[in-house]
């Protein structure tokens, strides 16, 4: 009888010990959650908008760089013609050249205004807008300098604008 009681006690102890150790241990999976097709499409659309904005900035940089390269020679010729006009050898084409050059500065200001508006009004591009602010006002300063006949100074001002645009492009990488 003692053996039966000891066996029953042993079984009770073992069953409570076994029941106490049945707690399952779970480990968290380190695999990332799968994204949905809608989230992928949204990310792709945002990336496309960002790429389009960077392309617009790159086009402005290319146009400004080409213009600034040509501006040096044109400004020098205008200065030479102005000096000749003061000596009595007026050139009718010089005023036309000045007007075209001034119009080019105006066109750059208008283009940079439109670029700033685009970045300000596009949610995906708004984080970069803060770096872009001032590009159009720099172009406006250059336009005013060109209107005053200070083409070299206007070119230097546009170089600062190109630097600002380049900073925005780097930030967008």
Secondary structure by P-SEA (a helix, b strand, c coil): caaaaaaaaaaaaaaaaaaaacbbbbbbbcccccccaaaaaaaaaaaaaaaaaaaaaaaaaaaaaaaaaaaaaaaaaaaaaaaaaaacccccaaaaaaaaaaaaaaaaaaaaaaaaaaaaaccccccccccccaaaaaaaaaaaaaaacaaaaaaaaaaaaaaaaaaaaaaac
